[in-house]
Amino acid sequence: MFTPTYTAALSRLSAFVPHAGSDYARSRNYDDMAHVSGLSPYIRHRIITEPDVLRAVLARHSPQAAEKCVQEVVWRTYWKGWLELRPGIWADYQRDLASAINQVQTQSGLRQRWEAACLGQTGIDCFDHWATELATTGYLHNHARMWFASIWMHTLELPWTLGADFFLRHLLDGDPASNTLSWRWVAGMQTQGKTYLARPDNIAKYTNGRFHPAGLAQVAHPLACPPHPARGPLPVSGTIAPDLRTGLVVTEEDLSPGWLLDQVRPVATAFVRTTQARSPLQVAPHVAGFVTDAMADCHARFGAKLGTVTFIAADDLPQWRDAHGLGQVVTSYLPVGPAADTLRHASLVQPICQYDQTAWPHAHSGFFRFKDAIPKLLGQIKGLTTA
């Protein structure tokens, strides 16, 4: 379904843009790929970027007509900014996931229910269909993700962290911020006390009658959780020294490093894949394969500007740095998540792109307050009008 190349991303974007206005607003909640862009795997790895999508959409539609599309694009931006201000939420998720995995190993009943859910063998037809679809394609419609998460927690009564991990291991667009915080939202932990309940009539309507499940929970009780941690400081953009011999590290967090290559001319570039760090369990082969092929495409796109190119593991970075006599190593800022965890000791200069620098300061509260900053955000993107 998703060819991991820049050309394929542009083709998908071009096909979607004519429908990004009223068509999208009217039909986006239906569980049908024909009604959505299918761009999320590309945006997640920044094969194409949020500004790329916004420019294309708003070149065809007014901001009013494309309001829903614009909001869906910047939801991902908002989640990232929110987690940057509260990185402890990611650490809490990792700790609680480790505890849940330990419970799976020691409680046979829990293990059986978890395995049945992951294998699509619960007897709930829609849920089992989505579990199989995810494992097969690496993708689920956003509405199906909400239903799935609600059934996982509120009907099957499985630990939410195991569900979030199941998604992160299989989704081609699996993103630490969007995934973790969306599961927390369904659980009633993100907007504390406000849960999401999967209802049979809603599922029947937005699957065009394909499913009308019986036996779903009729109440979604919020999961217990502590208050949100205090908001921390914004990350500071790294400063590139122009006179040092420079290497570039490209990760799966940003496969459009052109903006960095406007500032530096690396003598060497290392592509470092950190996909396996998304989970303590085995990450799906299609996820690792997507990232590997997308990195190869990035190499092909920018190769002439990258110097000597090497594909290496994170542990090999010190030797690579010494071998090329590098005075500094630059990478696109690593947001909270597995890549940042894996490379935290690598002494990297991490500039933050202008889009994130503009957006993240406004992600301090709920999304509806963040929406007020959308005109400013669009105004920072060259070529966009907010009239």
BELHUQUI-V989291 format. One record per backbone hydrogen bond with DSSP energy under -0.5 kcal/mol. NH is the residue of the N-H (numbers start at 0). CO is the residue of the C=O. E is the energy in kcal/mol with one decimal. If there is no record, write none. Layout:
BEGIN
<<NH	CO	E> <NH	CO	E>>
END
This chain:
BEGIN
<<3	1	-0.6> <4	2	-2.3> <8	4	-1.9> <9	5	-2.5> <10	6	-2.1> <11	7	-2.3> <12	8	-2.5> <13	9	-2.7> <14	10	-2.0> <15	11	-1.7> <16	12	-2.4> <17	13	-0.6> <18	15	-2.4> <19	16	-1.8> <23	18	-1.1> <24	20	-2.1> <25	21	-2.2> <26	22	-1.9> <27	23	-2.2> <29	26	-1.9> <30	205	-3.2> <31	29	-2.6> <34	31	-2.1> <35	32	-1.2> <41	38	-1.0> <42	38	-2.4> <43	39	-2.8> <44	40	-1.0> <45	42	-1.3> <46	41	-2.7> <47	41	-0.8> <52	48	-1.9> <53	49	-2.7> <54	50	-2.7> <55	51	-1.9> <56	52	-2.5> <57	53	-2.6> <58	54	-1.1> <59	55	-0.5> <59	56	-1.1> <60	56	-2.2> <65	61	-2.3> <66	63	-1.1> <69	65	-2.9> <70	66	-2.5> <71	67	-2.1> <72	68	-2.0> <73	69	-2.3> <74	70	-1.4> <75	71	-0.8> <75	72	-0.6> <76	72	-0.8> <77	73	-2.9> <78	74	-2.8> <79	75	-2.1> <80	76	-2.4> <81	77	-2.9> <82	78	-2.3> <83	79	-2.2> <84	80	-1.5> <85	81	-0.5> <85	82	-0.8> <86	83	-0.5> <88	85	-2.0> <89	86	-0.8> <90	86	-1.5> <91	87	-2.6> <92	88	-2.2> <93	89	-2.3> <94	90	-2.2> <95	91	-2.9> <96	92	-2.6> <97	93	-2.1> <98	94	-1.8> <99	95	-2.3> <100	96	-2.8> <101	97	-1.9> <102	98	-2.0> <103	99	-2.2> <104	100	-1.6> <105	101	-1.1> <106	102	-2.1> <107	105	-0.6> <110	106	-2.5> <111	107	-2.3> <112	108	-2.1> <113	109	-2.8> <114	110	-2.7> <115	111	-2.2> <116	112	-2.0> <117	113	-2.5> <118	114	-2.3> <119	115	-0.6> <119	116	-0.8> <120	115	-3.4> <124	122	-0.8> <127	123	-2.8> <128	124	-2.2> <129	125	-2.4> <130	126	-2.5> <131	127	-2.0> <132	128	-2.7> <133	129	-2.7> <134	130	-2.1> <135	131	-1.9> <136	132	-3.0> <137	132	-0.5> <137	133	-2.1> <138	132	-0.5> <144	140	-1.9> <145	141	-1.7> <146	142	-2.3> <147	143	-3.0> <148	144	-2.6> <149	145	-2.3> <150	146	-2.7> <151	147	-2.8> <152	148	-2.2> <153	149	-3.2> <154	149	-0.7> <154	150	-1.3> <155	150	-3.1> <157	151	-2.5> <161	158	-0.7> <162	158	-1.2> <163	159	-2.6> <164	160	-2.2> <165	161	-2.1> <166	162	-2.2> <167	163	-2.4> <168	164	-2.3> <169	165	-0.9> <169	166	-0.9> <170	166	-3.3> <171	137	-2.9> <172	137	-0.5> <173	170	-1.3> <178	174	-2.7> <179	175	-1.7> <180	176	-2.5> <181	177	-1.7> <182	178	-2.1> <183	179	-2.0> <184	180	-1.9> <185	181	-2.2> <186	182	-1.9> <187	183	-0.6> <187	184	-1.2> <188	183	-3.0> <189	183	-1.3> <191	189	-1.1> <192	187	-2.6> <193	190	-2.7> <194	192	-0.7> <195	185	-1.8> <197	195	-0.5> <198	196	-0.5> <202	198	-2.4> <203	199	-2.7> <204	200	-2.3> <205	201	-2.4> <206	202	-1.0> <207	204	-1.3> <208	203	-3.3> <209	206	-1.6> <220	218	-0.6> <222	186	-2.4> <231	84	-3.3> <237	349	-2.1> <239	237	-0.5> <241	239	-0.6> <243	240	-1.1> <246	327	-2.3> <247	267	-2.3> <248	329	-2.7> <249	247	-0.5> <249	269	-2.6> <250	248	-0.5> <253	250	-1.4> <254	44	-2.2> <258	255	-0.7> <259	256	-0.8> <260	256	-2.2> <261	257	-1.0> <262	259	-1.9> <263	259	-1.7> <266	245	-2.6> <267	245	-0.7> <268	307	-3.0> <269	247	-2.8> <270	309	-2.8> <271	249	-2.4> <271	269	-0.6> <272	270	-0.5> <272	311	-0.6> <276	273	-1.5> <277	274	-2.1> <278	275	-1.3> <283	168	-2.4> <286	283	-1.1> <287	283	-1.6> <288	284	-2.8> <289	285	-1.9> <290	286	-2.0> <291	287	-2.5> <292	288	-2.5> <293	289	-2.3> <294	290	-2.4> <295	291	-1.8> <296	292	-2.1> <297	293	-2.2> <298	294	-2.5> <299	295	-2.0> <300	296	-2.2> <301	297	-2.4> <302	298	-1.5> <304	301	-2.4> <305	302	-1.4> <307	266	-2.2> <309	268	-2.4> <311	270	-1.9> <311	309	-0.6> <315	312	-1.6> <316	313	-1.6> <319	315	-2.2> <320	316	-2.9> <321	317	-2.3> <322	318	-2.6> <323	319	-1.4> <324	321	-1.2> <325	320	-1.9> <326	244	-2.6> <327	244	-1.6> <329	246	-2.9> <330	348	-2.6> <332	350	-2.2> <334	332	-0.8> <339	334	-0.6> <340	336	-2.2> <341	337	-2.7> <342	338	-2.1> <343	340	-0.9> <345	342	-1.8> <348	328	-3.1> <349	347	-0.6> <350	348	-0.6> <356	352	-2.3> <357	353	-2.1> <358	354	-2.1> <359	355	-2.6> <360	356	-0.5> <361	358	-2.1> <362	359	-2.0> <368	365	-0.7> <369	365	-1.6> <370	366	-2.4> <371	368	-0.8> <372	369	-2.0> <373	370	-1.8> <376	372	-2.4> <377	373	-2.9> <378	374	-2.1> <379	375	-1.0> <379	376	-0.7> <380	377	-1.3> <381	379	-0.7> <383	380	-1.9>>
END
